[in-house]
Amino acid sequence: MTDPGPPTTRRPLRREPGVVLTVVLLAYSTLVFAWWPTETMIGGVSLVTWLMLVGVFGWVVIGFVYCWWTERLDRARSASR
C-alpha cells in the first residue's frame, strides 16, 4: 500500500485566488456588456471604449494580484510543512 502523503486541507472557494479574481473579472465584464453605453461620449470617444481600455489595465492588475496571492499561499504552505 502506498503512503498518500500528508492530509490536504481545502480552502473555501471564496479564498481561492483564481475563483475570486474570475468573479471580479466577470462582474466588470457583465457591467460593460450588459449596459453597453455606446451613446455616451467622453472626449469624442464612446464610454464603452473607455471602459474596455480600463478593463485592459484591470487584466494586468488582476494578473499581478493573482501571482502575488498564489506566491504568498505557496510560501505559507511551504512554511507549514
C-alpha positions in Angstrom: 0.0 0.0 0.0 1.4 3.4 -0.9 1.5 6.3 1.5 -1.0 9.0 0.4 1.2 11.8 2.0 0.2 14.5 4.4 -3.5 15.2 4.5 -4.5 18.2 2.5 -6.9 20.8 3.7 -9.2 22.5 1.3 -9.8 26.2 1.5 -13.3 27.5 0.9 -13.8 28.7 -2.7 -14.1 32.3 -1.6 -10.4 32.2 -0.6 -9.1 30.7 -3.8 -7.3 33.4 -5.8 -8.5 32.1 -9.2 -12.1 32.0 -8.2 -12.1 35.4 -6.6 -10.4 37.1 -9.4 -12.6 35.4 -12.0 -15.7 36.7 -10.2 -14.2 40.2 -10.2 -13.5 39.9 -14.0 -17.0 38.5 -14.7 -18.6 41.3 -12.7 -16.8 44.0 -14.6 -17.5 42.3 -18.0 -21.1 42.0 -17.1 -21.4 45.6 -16.2 -19.8 46.7 -19.5 -21.6 44.3 -21.8 -25.0 44.5 -20.2 -25.0 48.3 -20.0 -23.0 48.9 -23.3 -23.1 52.7 -23.1 -22.4 53.5 -26.8 -24.4 56.7 -26.9 -22.5 58.3 -24.0 -19.4 60.2 -25.3 -16.4 61.4 -23.3 -13.8 63.3 -25.2 -15.4 62.3 -28.5 -15.0 58.6 -27.7 -17.7 56.2 -26.7 -17.9 55.4 -23.0 -17.7 51.7 -23.7 -14.4 52.2 -25.4 -13.0 53.9 -22.3 -14.4 51.1 -20.1 -12.7 48.5 -22.3 -9.5 50.4 -22.1 -9.7 50.5 -18.3 -10.5 46.7 -18.5 -7.2 46.1 -20.2 -5.4 47.6 -17.3 -7.7 45.7 -15.0 -6.5 42.4 -16.6 -2.9 43.4 -15.9 -3.6 44.3 -12.3 -5.6 41.0 -11.8 -2.6 39.1 -13.3 -0.2 40.7 -10.8 -2.6 40.2 -7.9 -3.0 36.6 -8.9 0.7 36.0 -9.0 1.3 37.7 -5.7 -1.6 35.9 -4.0 -0.5 32.4 -5.2 3.1 33.0 -4.3 2.0 34.1 -0.8 -0.1 30.9 -0.4 2.8 28.7 -1.7 5.1 30.3 0.9 2.6 29.7 3.6 2.2 26.0 2.6 6.0 25.6 2.4 6.5 27.1 5.9 3.8 24.8 7.4 5.5 21.6 6.2 
